[in-house]
């Protein structure tokens, strides 16, 4: 009879800590990737130049924007989308790394 492989994943052990784990991955990305930091800085600069744009994103109330503010909003959303893709890639790669670790722990690798 084959012995059943049993081990616990992060989710099994600390499902409440997943958000912290995720944040840690993003924090490492922020520290290690100058392009990521530059994009975050770019968003901050646009928010400083166009404070009304941030209020559009932070509020559920309608707001009239100038053409220039609309352009800034589009820039911010575009950069945020790129940041999200970078985050997803970092999390995916970390998952691959963790998967190999689980396979090693199970004695499969």
C-alpha positions in Angstrom: 0.0 0.0 0.0 1.3 3.4 -1.0 1.7 6.0 1.7 -0.4 9.0 1.1 1.5 12.3 0.8 0.4 14.8 3.3 1.7 18.3 3.8 0.2 21.7 4.6 0.2 24.6 2.3 0.4 28.2 3.4 -3.4 28.5 2.9 -4.0 25.4 5.1 -1.8 26.8 7.9 -2.5 30.5 7.8 -5.4 31.4 5.5 -5.7 34.7 7.4 -2.0 35.5 6.5 -2.5 35.2 2.7 -2.9 39.0 2.3 0.3 39.6 4.3 2.1 37.0 2.1 0.8 38.7 -1.0 1.9 42.1 0.3 5.3 40.8 1.0 5.7 39.7 -2.6 4.6 43.1 -3.8 7.0 44.8 -1.3 9.9 42.7 -2.7 8.9 43.7 -6.2 8.9 47.3 -5.2 12.4 47.0 -3.7 13.9 45.0 -6.5 12.4 46.6 -9.6 13.3 50.2 -10.5 10.7 50.3 -13.3 7.9 49.4 -10.8 9.1 52.2 -8.5 9.2 54.7 -11.3 5.7 53.9 -12.4 4.5 54.4 -8.8 6.3 57.7 -8.7 4.7 58.7 -12.0 1.2 58.0 -10.6 2.1 60.1 -7.5 3.3 63.0 -9.6 0.1 62.9 -11.6 -2.0 62.9 -8.5 -0.1 65.9 -7.2 -0.7 67.8 -10.5 -4.3 66.7 -10.8 -5.8 66.2 -7.3 -9.3 66.2 -8.7 -8.4 63.0 -10.6 -7.6 61.1 -7.3 -11.0 62.2 -5.9 -12.7 60.6 -8.9 -11.0 57.3 -8.1 -11.6 57.6 -4.3 -15.2 58.7 -4.4 -18.5 57.3 -5.7 -19.7 60.8 -6.5 -19.7 62.1 -10.1 -17.1 64.7 -10.9 -16.5 66.9 -13.9 -13.0 66.7 -15.3 -11.2 69.0 -17.7 -9.8 67.5 -20.9 -6.3 67.7 -19.3 -7.6 65.9 -16.1 -9.2 63.2 -18.3 -5.9 62.7 -20.0 -4.2 62.4 -16.6 -6.8 59.9 -15.5 -6.2 57.7 -18.5 -2.4 57.9 -17.9 -2.9 56.8 -14.3 -5.2 53.9 -15.2 -2.8 52.8 -17.9 0.2 52.8 -15.5 -1.9 51.1 -12.8 -2.8 48.4 -15.3 1.0 47.9 -16.0 1.7 47.7 -12.3 -1.1 45.1 -11.8 0.5 43.0 -14.6 3.9 43.2 -12.9 2.3 42.2 -9.6 0.5 39.3 -11.1 3.7 38.1 -12.8 5.6 38.3 -9.5 2.9 36.4 -7.6 2.7 33.8 -10.4 6.4 33.2 -10.3 6.4 33.0 -6.5 3.6 30.4 -6.8 5.8 28.4 -9.2 8.7 28.6 -6.8 6.5 27.5 -3.9 5.1 24.7 -6.0 8.6 23.3 -6.5 9.2 23.6 -2.8 6.0 21.6 -2.0 7.0 18.9 -4.5 10.4 18.7 -2.8 8.8 18.5 0.6 6.6 15.7 -0.6 9.6 13.8 -2.0 8.4 14.0 -5.6 11.4 16.0 -6.7 
